[in-house]
C-alpha cells in the first residue's frame, strides 16, 4: 500500500490515506474509510476502515456507527458521503 495526502473539500483539512500500489493486492471488496468530524470541523485523529460491496452499503454501515458527530466516508480520494451529526455546541 502507498500513502498519499489529499485535502478534504468540505473542511480543507489535509488527510493521509492509503492506496493499493499493485493490482494483485486489491481486496475482494472495496475498503472505505470513515472519518469522524469534530465540532470544530476538523477530522478526529482516528478513522475506521470498513469493507463493503458498494457505496450504499458503506453509508449504511457508517450510519450504524454514528456517535453524534458528523462523518465522512471516503473511497481513496473520492468522497462518498458526509453524514451530518448533532449541531455544534455554542
N, C-alpha and C positions, 0 to 999 in steps of 0.2 A: 504494500500500500504506500502511496505517496502523499505527503501532506501538501495542502495548498491553502492559501488565505483568500477570503473574499469578504466583501463589505456588505452587511445586511442593508437592503434598500430601504427598509422601514425605519431603522434606528441609526444607521450609519456606523454601527459597531463592527469592527473587524473580527472575524471568526476564523479559527483554524479548523479545517475539516480534512478528511482523508478520501482519496480516490484509488481505485484499483489500477495498478500500472500494467498488469498482464491480463489479457482477456481470459486466460485459462484459470485465473484466480477468482473469477466472478462467483458470487454467491448464487445459490439456486433461486433465491428470492431477493428482490431489491432490499437493501438496508437503508432505512430512513433515519434521520437524526432529529430528535425532538429537543428544542431549546426552551427553557423557561425564561420569560421576560419579567424582570423585577419591576417594582412600582416606579423606579426611576427611568424605565425604558431600556435598560441595558440587559444583555444576556447574563444569567447567573453563570457561575463557573462550571456547573455540572450540565451535562447533556446526556441523553439516553438514546441508544441505538435500538430500533425495532425493525424486525424483518416482516415484511408484508407483501402480499401478492400484487398490490396496486395502490395508487394514491388514496382511493376511497377507504381501503382497509387501514392505511396509515392514519388517516384522520380519525376513524372510529376508535382505533387503539389509543391514540393520543388523548382523545376526549375522555377515555376511561381513567387516565392518569392525572387529569387536571386537579390542581391543588388551590384553585382560586386565582392563580396568576395566568397571564396570557401565555400562549405557547406558539412557537413557530416550528413548522415541520419542513425539513429540507431533504431533498434527494440530491446529494452532492451540492452543486452550486445553484440548483433550481428550487425556489421557494414553492412549496406545495400549498400551504395554508397558514394563516395566522388566526388562531382561535382567541377571541377576547376573554380576558379574565375579569375579576371584580374591578370596580372603579378604584383608582389610586386613592390612598388616604390623603386627606387635606389638613 
